[in-house]
């Protein structure tokens, strides 16, 4: 069954990842309609991809009876409201992570999903990467875990994609009223989660958690079978763009380190150890499609050491997650990333912030 989809939001991730991927998956999807608040972006992107239906508002797109499913790729503060509106219009919904910025917004989304017969899937593409799925299989016979390291030390996307792709940006044509309303909504949500009087480093830290850390911490939860028992320690620095956290998993500890800077590299991944085994995989920048990933598995005994490399895997995680979205709608396949799963991320972010606030240097 071929699904007719509409896109809400035509920014970087839409232009570089989702639209090319949907174009590749033409047996499963028809990209039938698009919306963006910038008329110039809407026109140029739709012209380039020859998309006939172009809507001035998200609600107008949701009202289109020919659309089966929508991809919510708008700024994070609008995800919950737009997803609920799409559900009310009878559409299946894919939301780029984070599903929502606040626990309250997410609860309303989960309730709307439960009251519908539609699929709502959150786009945690790292959890669909072939190397990640291979690691899950390896862990089934891994033995007791002793230590875990999770890492996101990166340069932001433009350094990479500016060498390979052009991203269409607004020509100063977004209505000022929409900009002001969007900023006010984001501030309201940030205040709700961080505290209205929280210092800038805390609010920026929460933005980094929802924007970057959610990828790896969600993958950590999936790989290790759930959330940690508690946050042992957490510290923010570098204006909120550096986070170090330590998690208690009962019989072992997991360490997470995050840093955003301007050094041209993308050093992200997870390493899991037992007393005699180790597995490790690294993620590449998501903005360049089909970059290779490998899974390295090491096992040592008293007189031997074996290292296996699985891969390289080139199939892109964005493609795999959209294939999974299609299969969940059409065939009833399990939805691995519903809104209820995202609640664990928001809960973990809140715990990290609570601990990090106690370590701030005045």
Residue, then its C-alpha position, 0 to 999 in steps of 0.5 A: x500500500x502506497x501512503x500519500x504523505x504531507x510534510x509540515x516544516x521544510x527546514x534542514x532535516x526535511x530538505x537533506x534527509x526526509x524528502x530525498x528518502x521519501x523520493x527513494x521510497x516511492x513504492x511505499x510513499x507519495x510525497x503529496x503535499x507540503x507546508x512551511x511558514x516561509x512562502x519562499x522556502x515553500x515555493x522553492x522546495x516544492x518547485x525543486x521536488x515537483x510537489x503540486x500541493x502547497x499549503x499556507x497553514x498546517x491545518x489546511x494540509x491536515x484537512x486534505x482528505x487525500x493525505x494518509x500521513x503527515x511528517x511533523x518537521x517543524x520547530x520543537x515547540x509546535x510538535x505536540x499541537x500540530x501532531x494532535x491536530x493531525x490526529x484529530x484530522x484522522x492522519x497517521x503521524x511521524x514526529x521528528x524528535x523530540x516529540x514535545x518539549x514539556x511533559x504536559x504537552x507530551x501527556x496530551x499527545x499520548x492521550x490523543x494517540x490513545x483515543x485514536x486508531x492512528x499511528x504516532x511514531x517519534x523519529x529516533x533514527x539512531x535506534x534504527x541504524x543497522x549497527x545498533x540493531x546488530x548490537x542489540x542482538x549481540x547483547x542477548x548473549x553478552x553476559x552481565x554488563x560491567x560498564x557503558x560509555x555513551x558519547x556525543x562530541x560533535x560539530x554541528x551539521x552545517x560544517x558537513x552539509x555545506x560542502x555537499x548540499x544547498x539548503x533553502x532558507x527563508x528570504x525574510x518572509x516569515x510573518x513577524x507575528x508568527x515569529x513572535x508567537x513561536x518564540x513566546x511559546x518556546x520560552x513558555x515551555x523552556x520556563x516550564x521545564x527549567x524554571x522561569x528564573x533558571x540561568x541561561x546555561x540550564x536552559x541552553x543545556x535543556x535545549x541541547x538535551x532535547x536536540x542532541x542528547x535525546x538521540x544517544x540517551x534514547x538509544x542507551x535506554x533501548x540498548x540497555x533495556x530501560x532507563x537508569x535507576x538514578x542520575x548519580x552526577x551531572x554537570x553543565x559547562x560551556x554555556x550549556x553545550x557541554x554535559x557530563x552525566x553518570x547513571x546508575x543501572x544497578x549492577x553497572x554504571x553508564x557515563x555520558x559525555x556531550x560537547x558541541x564545538x567547532x572542531x570538524x568531527x562527529x564522534x558519537x557512539x556507544x561502548x558496552x563492556x562485560x568482564x571479558x567482552x566489549x562491543x562498540x559502534x559509532x555514528x556518523x553525521x546524519x546530514x550526509x546520507x548512507x555513510x558507513x557504520x560498523x559494530x566491533x565486538x571483542x572477546x578475550x580469554x586467558x590465552x586468546x583475543x578475538x575481534x570481530x567487525x560487523x559491517x560496514x552497513x550503508x543503509x541509512x537509518x532515516x530510510x529504515x525508520x520511514x520503512x518501519x513507519x510504513x510497516x506499522x501503518x500498513x501491516x501492524x508492525x510494532x511501533x518501537x518509538x511511540x510518544x509514551x517512550x519519549x516520556x522516559x527521555x523527558x523524565x531523564x532530562x528533568x533528573x539530569x537538570x535537577x542534579x546539574x543545577x546543584x553543581x553550577x559554579x556561581 
